[in-house]
């Protein structure tokens, strides 16, 4: 019989009577005397037990499970206050399965607090007689199809080359605003060969008007 049979137990206590009276403090004190650490206001992912009684609140257990899921402590035992009494009488940690909250059995079985071994206690794992040095598993080398990867690389290189050529073509085909203006001016000045073989530029209407104005100014002076 240990004086602190519940050492290592981390419990959240939420106990209410059918009248809605909160009795959590009384049961939390009993747990502390037996070496457990208790929480009343919050759930944590380190909890091992939840001492719970919702009274007449039908939504108490579903609401508790939602809080457990949010806190990451779904694998904690959900036991009734009778588990604390059983621990007191036995002077040791009583079996939780005999004091689970009705409706919480399947949840506990689905999320065991203590992770089970990969191998059962009856069946020994293969290679259990080997020493740790000799029990190393051989490295698994992934087989790589070099031909397939080579063809993929070549395809990617061809696509990159094609993209570079397209970029160069687009760069050459770019025309600035100055180029457009120059082309328009060139189109306005069409070359016309005279009978003497000289080349005369036919200017735009604006330039002809300017020439006429200049000529008029010279003649008037």
TORDO-125849 format. One record per residue: residue number from 1; x, y, z of N, C-alpha, C in turn; residue in one letter. Coordinates in pm, 1 decimal, always signed. Layout:
REM residues N
    k        nx        ny        nz       cax       cay       caz        cx        cy        cz  r
  NUM         X         Y         Z         X         Y         Z         X         Y         Z  A
...
This chain:
REM residues 221
    k        nx        ny        nz       cax       cay       caz        cx        cy        cz  r
    1     +85.0    -119.1      +0.0      +0.0      +0.0      +0.0     +88.7    +124.1      +0.0  X
    2     +74.4    +202.9    -106.5    +157.4    +321.4    -120.6     +86.4    +442.7     -61.2  X
    3    +161.7    +531.1      +8.5     +97.5    +652.2     +62.9     +54.1    +748.3     -47.5  X
    4    +116.2    +739.0    -162.9     +81.2    +823.1    -277.4     +53.4    +733.8    -398.3  X
    5     -57.8    +662.6    -396.7     -83.5    +564.8    -503.5    -111.2    +627.2    -640.0  X
    6    -144.8    +754.1    -642.8    -180.5    +817.1    -770.5     -72.1    +913.3    -819.6  X
    7     +50.6    +889.9    -775.9    +161.1    +971.9    -825.0    +175.7    +952.9    -976.6  X
    8    +185.0   +1062.9   -1048.1    +194.0   +1056.0   -1194.5     +61.4   +1078.4   -1264.2  X
    9     -47.3   +1073.7   -1187.5    -179.9   +1097.4   -1245.0    -202.2   +1247.9   -1259.4  X
   10    -247.2   +1288.2   -1376.1    -281.9   +1429.1   -1401.3    -429.7   +1430.9   -1438.6  X
   11    -511.2   +1484.0   -1348.2    -656.3   +1470.7   -1361.8    -726.1   +1605.7   -1370.7  X
   12    -826.6   +1608.9   -1455.8    -918.5   +1722.8   -1463.0   -1045.6   +1681.0   -1390.8  X
   13   -1092.5   +1763.6   -1300.1   -1207.5   +1728.1   -1217.2   -1323.9   +1820.1   -1249.6  X
   14   -1437.0   +1759.7   -1286.4   -1559.8   +1834.9   -1313.6   -1676.5   +1749.7   -1264.7  X
   15   -1717.9   +1773.2   -1142.2   -1821.9   +1692.0   -1079.1   -1934.9   +1782.5   -1031.7  X
   16   -2056.7   +1750.1   -1075.3   -2175.6   +1826.1   -1034.1   -2284.1   +1729.2    -988.7  X
   17   -2363.8   +1775.5    -891.3   -2476.7   +1695.7    -844.7   -2593.5   +1712.3    -940.8  X
   18   -2700.4   +1636.9    -915.7   -2819.9   +1649.7   -1000.4   -2882.3   +1787.8    -989.9  X
   19   -2856.3   +1857.4    -879.7   -2907.5   +1993.5    -862.0   -2816.2   +2098.6    -924.6  X
   20   -2705.0   +2054.2    -983.5   -2612.8   +2147.3   -1047.4   -2506.6   +2204.4    -956.1  X
   21   -2496.6   +2151.1    -833.4   -2396.4   +2201.0    -739.3   -2259.0   +2146.1    -776.7  X
   22   -2158.4   +2233.6    -780.6   -2022.7   +2194.3    -817.0   -1951.0   +2135.0    -696.1  X
   23   -1914.6   +2008.5    -707.4   -1842.9   +1939.5    -599.4   -1700.5   +1903.1    -640.2  X
   24   -1649.2   +1968.8    -741.5   -1517.4   +1933.5    -795.4   -1407.5   +1949.0    -691.5  X
   25   -1416.5   +2053.4    -608.4   -1310.6   +2079.8    -511.5   -1289.0   +1966.9    -412.8  X
   26   -1398.6   +1904.3    -369.6   -1388.2   +1795.6    -271.3   -1309.8   +1678.7    -328.1  X
   27   -1342.7   +1639.0    -450.8   -1276.1   +1523.5    -512.1   -1134.2   +1558.3    -556.2  X
   28   -1111.3   +1682.7    -593.7    -975.7   +1723.7    -630.1    -882.8   +1714.8    -509.2  X
   29    -933.8   +1750.1    -391.8    -853.0   +1741.5    -269.3    -814.4   +1596.9    -238.9  X
   30    -907.6   +1504.3    -260.2    -878.2   +1362.6    -238.1    -768.1   +1314.0    -332.4  X
   31    -773.5   +1360.1    -458.1    -671.7   +1319.4    -555.7    -534.3   +1372.5    -517.3  X
   32    -530.1   +1497.5    -472.8    -402.3   +1558.0    -434.1    -340.7   +1483.1    -315.7  X
   33    -422.9   +1441.6    -219.8    -372.7   +1366.8    -104.0    -309.4   +1235.1    -146.2  X
   34    -357.3   +1178.4    -256.3    -302.6   +1050.8    -304.4    -191.6   +1069.8    -407.1  X
   35    -145.2   +1195.0    -423.9     -28.8   +1219.0    -508.3     -57.8   +1264.8    -649.6  X
   36    -183.2   +1284.0    -684.0    -217.3   +1326.3    -820.1    -208.8   +1477.8    -833.1  X
   37    -193.5   +1523.3    -955.5    -198.9   +1666.1    -984.6    -331.6   +1693.4   -1053.0  X
   38    -402.5   +1796.3   -1006.8    -537.7   +1819.8   -1057.3    -548.8   +1952.5   -1131.2  X
   39    -645.0   +1954.7   -1222.0    -678.4   +2074.9   -1298.8    -829.6   +2090.6   -1293.6  X
   40    -874.0   +2214.2   -1275.1   -1017.8   +2237.8   -1265.2   -1070.2   +2328.6   -1375.0  X
   41    -990.0   +2424.7   -1415.8   -1039.8   +2526.2   -1508.9   -1004.7   +2500.2   -1655.0  X
   42    -909.0   +2413.6   -1683.1    -867.8   +2395.8   -1822.5    -824.5   +2252.6   -1848.8  X
   43    -836.4   +2214.3   -1975.1    -789.4   +2083.6   -2020.5    -654.3   +2101.1   -2088.6  X
   44    -566.0   +2003.5   -2069.0    -435.6   +2005.6   -2134.7    -411.7   +1869.9   -2199.9  X
   45    -317.7   +1867.2   -2293.1    -289.9   +1741.7   -2363.0    -209.3   +1644.0   -2278.3  X
   46    -173.7   +1684.1   -2156.4     -97.6   +1594.8   -2068.4    -186.6   +1519.8   -1969.9  X
   47    -317.1   +1539.0   -1978.2    -408.3   +1474.5   -1883.4    -409.8   +1323.5   -1902.6  X
   48    -415.1   +1253.3   -1789.8    -429.9   +1107.7   -1793.2    -570.7   +1064.9   -1753.9  X
   49    -638.5   +1146.3   -1673.0    -772.0   +1112.1   -1624.3    -861.4   +1236.1   -1624.7  X
   50    -989.2   +1211.4   -1643.1   -1090.8   +1315.1   -1627.0   -1199.4   +1257.9   -1537.0  X
   51   -1211.0   +1315.0   -1418.1   -1315.4   +1272.9   -1323.9   -1437.5   +1357.7   -1355.0  X
   52   -1544.4   +1290.3   -1399.0   -1655.4   +1366.3   -1457.2   -1790.1   +1314.0   -1409.1  X
   53   -1875.3   +1410.1   -1377.9   -2016.9   +1381.3   -1352.8   -2093.8   +1505.9   -1390.5  X
   54   -2186.0   +1491.9   -1485.8   -2256.4   +1608.3   -1540.0   -2388.6   +1636.1   -1471.0  X
   55   -2428.5   +1552.3   -1375.1   -2559.4   +1572.2   -1311.9   -2670.1   +1539.6   -1410.5  X
   56   -2766.1   +1632.1   -1426.4   -2877.4   +1610.7   -1519.2   -2852.3   +1672.4   -1657.1  X
   57   -2730.5   +1715.8   -1682.1   -2698.4   +1778.4   -1810.7   -2672.4   +1669.8   -1914.3  X
   58   -2768.1   +1650.5   -2005.2   -2754.7   +1545.5   -2106.1   -2644.5   +1575.9   -2206.6  X
   59   -2612.9   +1702.1   -2225.4   -2509.4   +1741.5   -2321.6   -2371.7   +1752.4   -2257.1  X
   60   -2362.8   +1713.4   -2130.2   -2235.7   +1728.6   -2059.8   -2122.4   +1648.5   -2121.7  X
   61   -2147.7   +1518.1   -2147.4   -2042.9   +1432.7   -2203.1   -2004.8   +1471.9   -2346.3  X
   62   -2100.9   +1494.4   -2437.0   -2062.2   +1538.9   -2572.2   -1983.0   +1669.1   -2571.2  X
   63   -2023.6   +1760.9   -2482.9   -1951.2   +1887.6   -2474.1   -1808.9   +1865.7   -2422.0  X
   64   -1795.8   +1775.2   -2324.0   -1663.3   +1744.1   -2270.3   -1574.1   +1684.0   -2377.9  X
   65   -1629.8   +1597.0   -2458.6   -1549.5   +1533.5   -2564.2   -1502.3   +1635.3   -2667.5  X
   66   -1586.8   +1732.2   -2696.0   -1543.7   +1836.4   -2790.2   -1427.3   +1915.8   -2731.5  X
   67   -1436.1   +1944.9   -2602.7   -1326.2   +2017.3   -2537.2   -1199.3   +1932.2   -2533.6  X
   68   -1214.9   +1803.6   -2512.3   -1099.7   +1713.4   -2511.0   -1033.6   +1708.4   -2647.8  X
   69   -1114.6   +1708.7   -2751.1   -1059.6   +1706.3   -2886.5    -981.7   +1833.2   -2915.7  X
   70   -1036.6   +1945.9   -2872.7    -967.8   +2073.7   -2894.9    -836.5   +2080.8   -2817.1  X
   71    -835.3   +2019.8   -2698.5    -715.7   +2024.9   -2613.9    -615.5   +1915.3   -2646.9  X
   72    -656.7   +1817.8   -2728.0    -566.1   +1709.1   -2763.3    -550.2   +1603.9   -2655.8  X
   73    -653.7   +1584.4   -2572.0    -644.6   +1483.9   -2465.2    -756.7   +1381.4   -2477.8  X
   74    -788.0   +1343.1   -2600.1    -896.4   +1247.1   -2623.1    -867.5   +1110.2   -2563.2  X
   75    -740.4   +1080.3   -2539.1    -705.4    +947.0   -2490.0    -711.2    +934.9   -2337.7  X
   76    -748.1   +1041.1   -2268.5    -754.0   +1035.0   -2122.0    -872.7    +950.4   -2076.6  X
   77    -856.0    +883.5   -1961.4    -966.8    +808.1   -1902.2   -1074.9    +905.7   -1856.2  X
   78   -1201.0    +873.4   -1885.5   -1313.8    +951.5   -1834.1   -1382.6    +864.6   -1729.0  X
   79   -1356.4    +894.6   -1602.2   -1405.3    +809.3   -1493.9   -1502.6    +886.6   -1405.5  X
   80   -1581.3    +810.7   -1331.0   -1675.5    +869.4   -1235.8   -1603.3    +893.7   -1102.7  X
   81   -1662.5    +971.9   -1012.1   -1600.7    +994.1    -880.5   -1580.5    +865.2    -800.6  X
   82   -1652.3    +758.9    -836.9   -1636.1    +632.4    -764.0   -1494.8    +576.6    -779.8  X
   83   -1425.3    +615.9    -885.2   -1287.2    +568.2    -904.3   -1197.2    +622.7    -793.2  X
   84   -1221.3    +746.8    -752.3   -1141.7    +806.0    -644.3   -1167.4    +732.3    -513.4  X
   85   -1293.3    +701.6    -489.2   -1328.2    +627.8    -366.9   -1264.1    +490.2    -366.5  X
   86   -1264.4    +424.1    -481.9   -1204.1    +291.0    -491.9   -1053.6    +297.5    -467.5  X
   87    -989.4    +402.7    -515.3    -845.3    +418.3    -491.8    -816.6    +439.8    -343.4  X
   88    -902.9    +516.1    -276.4    -885.6    +540.3    -132.6    -897.1    +410.1     -54.1  X
   89    -996.5    +331.0     -87.6   -1019.9    +207.2     -13.2    -909.0    +105.7     -37.1  X
   90    -862.2     +97.5    -162.3    -759.7      -2.5    -194.4    -619.8     +45.0    -158.2  X
   91    -602.6    +176.0    -145.9    -468.9    +227.8    -118.5    -377.4    +214.9    -238.8  X
   92    -436.2    +195.7    -354.9    -359.6    +182.4    -479.3    -447.6    +230.7    -594.7  X
   93    -390.2    +231.8    -709.8    -465.0    +279.7    -826.2    -563.6    +173.0    -872.0  X
   94    -691.1    +207.0    -864.3    -795.4    +112.2    -904.3    -804.3    +104.7   -1056.2  X
   95    -867.2      -1.5   -1103.8    -882.2     -20.2   -1248.3    -985.0     +78.6   -1303.5  X
   96    -942.0    +155.8   -1401.0   -1030.7    +258.2   -1457.6   -1149.2    +197.7   -1531.7  X
   97   -1130.1     +83.2   -1594.2   -1236.9     +24.3   -1675.1   -1361.8      -7.2   -1593.3  X
   98   -1344.0     -24.0   -1463.5   -1458.7     -53.8   -1377.8   -1532.1     +72.3   -1333.2  X
   99   -1479.1    +189.6   -1367.9   -1539.8    +315.0   -1322.4   -1552.8    +416.4   -1436.0  X
  100   -1559.5    +370.2   -1557.9   -1573.2    +461.6   -1671.2   -1711.4    +524.7   -1673.9  X
  101   -1717.6    +648.1   -1719.6   -1846.3    +716.3   -1736.5   -1925.9    +643.6   -1843.9  X
  102   -2055.2    +616.1   -1820.6   -2136.3    +548.8   -1922.3   -2132.3    +624.0   -2055.6  X
  103   -2100.7    +549.7   -2159.2   -2090.8    +611.1   -2291.3   -1949.9    +650.1   -2329.0  X
  104   -1856.3    +638.1   -2234.6   -1717.6    +676.4   -2262.8   -1628.6    +556.2   -2289.6  X
  105   -1685.7    +435.5   -2284.5   -1602.7    +316.6   -2302.3   -1540.5    +310.4   -2441.9  X
  106   -1624.4    +332.3   -2543.9   -1574.1    +319.2   -2680.6   -1469.5    +425.7   -2710.8  X
  107   -1488.1    +543.3   -2655.8   -1390.7    +651.1   -2678.6   -1255.9    +614.7   -2617.4  X
  108   -1260.3    +555.6   -2499.2   -1135.6    +517.2   -2433.1   -1067.2    +404.6   -2510.0  X
  109   -1145.2    +307.4   -2557.4   -1086.3    +195.9   -2630.7   -1028.0    +241.0   -2763.2  X
  110   -1091.2    +343.8   -2822.4   -1043.0    +391.0   -2952.3    -915.1    +472.2   -2938.6  X
  111    -893.1    +529.9   -2820.6    -774.6    +613.4   -2798.6    -706.8    +570.4   -2668.6  X
  112    -636.2    +460.1   -2667.0    -569.7    +417.8   -2543.6    -463.2    +517.0   -2501.7  X
  113    -459.5    +544.1   -2369.8    -363.1    +641.9   -2318.8    -220.5    +588.9   -2332.0  X
  114    -200.8    +461.9   -2294.4     -68.9    +401.5   -2304.1     -58.3    +331.2   -2437.7  X
  115     +31.6    +372.5   -2525.9     +39.9    +309.6   -2657.6     +79.4    +164.0   -2646.4  X
  116      +8.4     +79.3   -2718.1     +36.5     -63.1   -2715.9    +159.1     -93.1   -2799.6  X
  117    +225.9    -201.4   -2764.0    +341.8    -242.5   -2842.0    +296.6    -289.4   -2978.5  X
  118    +385.8    -277.0   -3075.2    +351.8    -321.3   -3210.1    +328.5    -471.0   -3214.0  X
  119    +397.6    -541.7   -3125.1    +384.9    -686.8   -3120.8    +312.5    -726.2   -2992.9  X
  120    +228.7    -825.9   -3000.9    +155.6    -871.1   -2883.1    +251.4    -940.1   -2787.0  X
  121    +203.9    -959.6   -2662.6    +289.3   -1023.0   -2562.8    +310.9   -1170.3   -2592.1  X
  122    +221.0   -1232.8   -2667.7    +233.2   -1375.4   -2698.6    +328.0   -1396.1   -2815.2  X
  123    +309.5   -1317.8   -2919.0    +390.2   -1334.1   -3039.3    +515.4   -1248.0   -3029.9  X
  124    +630.6   -1309.1   -3044.4    +755.5   -1234.9   -3039.0    +783.6   -1171.6   -3173.9  X
  125    +835.5   -1052.0   -3174.2    +867.6    -988.2   -3301.8    +979.5   -1061.6   -3371.7  X
  126    +977.6   -1064.3   -3503.7   +1083.9   -1133.3   -3576.1   +1218.7   -1070.2   -3547.9  X
  127   +1319.2   -1158.1   -3530.8   +1454.3   -1108.5   -3505.0   +1474.7   -1058.5   -3364.7  X
  128   +1389.1   -1103.2   -3268.9   +1400.9   -1052.8   -3132.1   +1527.9   -1101.4   -3064.1  X
  129   +1588.4   -1212.6   -3115.3   +1709.9   -1265.9   -3054.6   +1835.5   -1196.3   -3100.0  X
  130   +1824.2   -1106.8   -3193.7   +1942.5   -1039.3   -3245.3   +1985.2    -927.5   -3151.6  X
  131   +2113.7    -901.1   -3152.5   +2164.5    -789.2   -3074.2   +2131.3    -659.3   -3144.4  X
  132   +2128.9    -546.2   -3072.8   +2098.0    -417.7   -3137.3   +2190.6    -385.9   -3253.7  X
  133   +2319.1    -428.9   -3242.9   +2412.8    -398.9   -3350.5   +2376.3    -475.1   -3477.5  X
  134   +2335.3    -602.2   -3458.9   +2304.0    -685.2   -3575.4   +2159.7    -674.1   -3619.6  X
  135   +2080.4    -601.2   -3541.9   +1938.0    -592.8   -3572.4   +1905.0    -474.3   -3661.5  X
  136   +2005.7    -410.7   -3717.5   +1980.5    -297.2   -3804.1   +1917.9    -343.9   -3934.4  X
  137   +1815.3    -275.2   -3975.7   +1748.7    -310.3   -4100.8   +1829.4    -256.2   -4217.0  X
  138   +1844.8    -334.9   -4322.3   +1921.4    -286.7   -4438.4   +1852.9    -167.9   -4502.3  X
  139   +1934.0     -77.0   -4550.9   +1879.6     +41.8   -4616.1   +1812.9      +2.6   -4746.1  X
  140   +1694.9     +56.4   -4766.3   +1621.5     +29.1   -4889.4   +1655.2    +137.0   -4991.1  X
  141   +1719.9     +93.7   -5098.9   +1760.6    +186.6   -5203.0   +1652.4    +192.0   -5309.6  X
  142   +1605.5    +311.3   -5335.2   +1501.0    +328.5   -5435.9   +1558.3    +306.9   -5575.2  X
  143   +1490.8    +224.6   -5653.9   +1534.2    +199.9   -5790.3   +1490.7    +315.8   -5878.7  X
  144   +1585.7    +367.1   -5952.9   +1559.5    +482.4   -6037.5   +1576.0    +442.0   -6182.6  X
  145   +1476.9    +471.3   -6262.6   +1484.0    +445.8   -6406.1   +1560.7    +560.4   -6471.1  X
  146   +1690.5    +537.6   -6495.1   +1774.7    +644.6   -6547.7   +1732.0    +686.8   -6687.1  X
  147   +1684.9    +593.7   -6767.0   +1642.9    +627.7   -6903.0   +1525.2    +724.4   -6899.7  X
  148   +1431.2    +697.2   -6809.9   +1314.0    +783.6   -6801.6   +1354.1    +923.0   -6754.5  X
  149   +1440.1    +928.9   -6653.0   +1484.2   +1059.3   -6604.5   +1566.3   +1133.3   -6709.3  X
  150   +1646.5   +1058.3   -6787.4   +1727.3   +1121.2   -6891.8   +1638.4   +1182.8   -6998.3  X
  151   +1533.7   +1110.1   -7037.7   +1441.9   +1163.9   -7138.3   +1366.9   +1284.9   -7085.0  X
  152   +1332.3   +1282.5   -6956.4   +1264.0   +1397.5   -6897.1   +1353.9   +1520.5   -6897.2  X
  153   +1481.0   +1499.7   -6866.0   +1574.6   +1612.5   -6863.7   +1590.6   +1670.4   -7003.2  X
  154   +1601.0   +1582.5   -7101.1   +1615.0   +1631.4   -7238.4   +1491.5   +1708.8   -7282.2  X
  155   +1375.8   +1658.8   -7247.4   +1252.1   +1728.1   -7283.1   +1247.0   +1865.7   -7218.1  X
  156   +1285.1   +1873.3   -7091.8   +1285.7   +2002.0   -7022.5   +1385.5   +2098.4   -7086.0  X
  157   +1502.4   +2045.3   -7130.0   +1602.4   +2130.8   -7194.1   +1550.6   +2185.0   -7326.5  X
  158   +1481.9   +2098.5   -7404.2   +1426.3   +2143.0   -7532.2   +1319.6   +2249.6   -7511.4  X
  159   +1235.7   +2230.1   -7409.7   +1132.3   +2329.0   -7381.1   +1193.7   +2461.5   -7337.2  X
  160   +1299.9   +2455.3   -7258.0   +1366.1   +2578.3   -7214.2   +1428.0   +2652.5   -7332.1  X
  161   +1488.1   +2577.4   -7424.9   +1547.7   +2639.8   -7543.1   +1441.8   +2706.7   -7628.0  X
  162   +1328.2   +2639.0   -7644.4   +1218.4   +2695.3   -7722.7   +1165.1   +2822.6   -7658.5  X
  163   +1155.4   +2822.0   -7526.1   +1107.6   +2941.1   -7456.1   +1205.6   +3057.5   -7471.7  X
  164   +1335.6   +3027.0   -7471.2   +1435.6   +3133.0   -7490.6   +1424.4   +3194.1   -7629.6  X
  165   +1404.0   +3109.2   -7730.6   +1390.5   +3160.2   -7867.0   +1265.9   +3246.5   -7881.4  X
  166   +1156.9   +3204.0   -7819.3   +1034.6   +3284.4   -7824.6   +1055.4   +3419.2   -7756.1  X
  167   +1129.3   +3419.6   -7647.0   +1155.5   +3545.5   -7576.5   +1239.6   +3639.3   -7662.6  X
  168   +1339.4   +3583.4   -7733.3   +1422.3   +3666.7   -7820.5   +1340.2   +3723.6   -7935.1  X
  169   +1249.7   +3641.1   -7991.2   +1164.3   +3687.7   -8100.8   +1073.8   +3800.6   -8054.8  X
  170   +1016.7   +3785.6   -7934.7    +930.8   +3891.5   -7882.5   +1010.0   +4019.1   -7858.1  X
  171   +1134.1   +4005.2   -7814.4   +1217.7   +4121.8   -7788.1   +1247.7   +4197.5   -7917.0  X
  172   +1271.9   +4121.0   -8025.2   +1300.3   +4185.8   -8153.3   +1177.1   +4254.7   -8209.7  X
  173   +1061.7   +4195.1   -8185.8    +938.6   +4249.0   -8243.4    +881.6   +4366.4   -8164.6  X
  174    +940.7   +4398.2   -8052.0    +891.1   +4511.1   -7972.9    +919.1   +4642.6   -8045.9  X
  175    +822.3   +4728.2   -8049.7    +837.1   +4859.6   -8113.1    +804.4   +4967.2   -8010.6  X
  176    +894.7   +5061.7   -8001.0    +872.8   +5171.6   -7907.2    +783.0   +5276.8   -7970.2  X
  177    +738.6   +5370.2   -7888.8    +654.5   +5478.6   -7939.0    +730.7   +5564.5   -8039.7  X
  178    +859.2   +5582.9   -8016.5    +941.1   +5661.6   -8110.0    +949.8   +5593.7   -8246.2  X
  179    +957.7   +5458.6   -8245.9    +962.2   +5386.0   -8372.9    +833.4   +5405.2   -8450.6  X
  180    +720.8   +5402.2   -8382.8    +591.8   +5419.4   -8449.7    +581.9   +5558.9   -8510.5  X
  181    +624.7   +5660.9   -8436.8    +619.6   +5798.3   -8487.8    +709.9   +5813.4   -8609.1  X
  182    +828.2   +5753.6   -8603.4    +921.0   +5762.3   -8716.0    +863.6   +5696.2   -8839.7  X
  183    +796.6   +5583.7   -8822.8    +735.3   +5515.9   -8937.1    +625.4   +5600.7   -8998.5  X
  184    +548.2   +5668.3   -8915.4    +442.1   +5753.8   -8968.2    +500.6   +5870.7   -9047.2  X
  185    +608.8   +5929.5   -8997.2    +672.7   +6039.8   -9069.1    +729.4   +5992.4   -9202.5  X
  186    +785.1   +5872.8   -9202.8    +840.4   +5818.6   -9327.0    +732.0   +5793.8   -9429.7  X
  187    +617.1   +5745.2   -9383.1    +507.4   +5719.7   -9476.3    +452.3   +5848.7   -9535.6  X
  188    +462.3   +5959.3   -9462.0    +413.3   +6087.5   -9512.9    +506.6   +6145.6   -9619.1  X
  189    +635.3   +6111.3   -9604.8    +734.3   +6162.2   -9700.7    +764.5   +6053.8   -9803.6  X
  190    +690.4   +6051.7   -9904.9    +711.2   +5951.7  -10009.5    +807.5   +6006.3  -10115.2  X
  191    +892.8   +5921.4  -10158.3    +990.1   +5964.3  -10257.1    +927.5   +5966.2  -10397.3  X
  192    +966.8   +6067.3  -10468.9    +916.7   +6079.9  -10606.4   +1032.9   +6121.2  -10697.6  X
  193   +1062.4   +6038.9  -10790.6   +1172.0   +6067.5  -10882.3   +1126.4   +6168.6  -10987.7  X
  194   +1209.5   +6269.4  -11007.4   +1179.5   +6368.7  -11110.7   +1241.8   +6326.2  -11243.3  X
  195   +1211.5   +6402.5  -11344.6   +1265.6   +6370.2  -11477.1   +1417.5   +6384.4  -11481.6  X
  196   +1473.7   +6468.8  -11394.6   +1618.3   +6489.2  -11392.2   +1691.0   +6383.2  -11310.8  X
  197   +1616.7   +6290.0  -11257.1   +1678.0   +6185.3  -11176.4   +1699.1   +6223.9  -11032.9  X
  198   +1660.0   +6345.1  -10994.3   +1672.7   +6385.9  -10855.3   +1555.9   +6331.8  -10773.5  X
  199   +1576.8   +6327.4  -10651.1   +1473.3   +6275.3  -10561.3   +1413.6   +6390.0  -10484.2  X
  200   +1282.7   +6399.9  -10489.8   +1212.1   +6506.6  -10419.6   +1121.1   +6443.8  -10315.1  X
  201   +1120.2   +6500.9  -10198.0   +1034.8   +6449.8  -10090.9    +904.1   +6525.7  -10089.2  X
  202    +795.5   +6451.7  -10092.3    +663.5   +6513.3  -10082.1    +629.1   +6519.1   -9934.9  X
  203    +628.6   +6637.3   -9881.5    +608.5   +6651.8   -9737.7    +461.7   +6647.3   -9703.0  X
  204    +436.9   +6642.7   -9576.6    +299.5   +6640.8   -9528.8    +237.5   +6777.4   -9544.6  X
  205    +103.5   +6784.0   -9525.1     +30.0   +6908.3   -9543.2     +79.3   +7015.4   -9446.7  X
  206    +114.0   +6978.7   -9328.1    +160.7   +7075.9   -9230.3    +290.6   +7141.2   -9272.6  X
  207    +381.8   +7062.1   -9327.4    +509.2   +7118.3   -9371.4    +489.8   +7210.2   -9491.3  X
  208    +398.5   +7174.0   -9586.0    +370.8   +7259.4   -9702.1    +312.1   +7392.8   -9658.0  X
  209    +222.8   +7389.4   -9561.7    +163.7   +7513.7   -9511.3    +270.2   +7602.3   -9449.3  X
  210    +366.3   +7539.7   -9379.8    +473.4   +7618.4   -9318.9    +560.6   +7683.1   -9424.5  X
  211    +586.5   +7607.8   -9531.5    +668.7   +7663.1   -9638.9    +597.4   +7781.7   -9705.9  X
  212    +467.4   +7768.3   -9728.8    +390.0   +7877.0   -9790.8    +393.1   +8000.5   -9702.8  X
  213    +381.0   +7983.2   -9572.9    +382.5   +8096.5   -9480.7    +517.7   +8165.7   -9483.0  X
  214    +623.9   +8084.8   -9486.6    +758.0   +8143.9   -9490.7    +779.6   +8220.9   -9621.2  X
  215    +729.1   +8163.1   -9731.0    +745.0   +8230.7   -9861.1    +669.3   +8362.5   -9861.8  X
  216    +552.3   +8364.9   -9809.2    +473.2   +8487.8   -9803.7    +543.3   +8593.1   -9718.9  X
  217    +606.5   +8550.2   -9612.7    +675.3   +8644.9   -9526.8    +795.0   +8706.6   -9596.7  X
  218    +866.9   +8627.3   -9675.3    +983.3   +8678.8   -9747.2    +942.3   +8775.4   -9856.9  X
  219    +830.8   +8741.4   -9926.5    +786.2   +8827.4  -10036.9    +736.1   +8961.1   -9985.7  X
  220    +674.4   +8962.0   -9871.2    +621.0   +9087.0   -9817.2    +731.2   +9177.9   -9768.5  X
  221    +842.9   +9116.6   -9724.2    +953.4   +9198.5   -9677.9   +1029.4   +9258.8   -9794.6  X
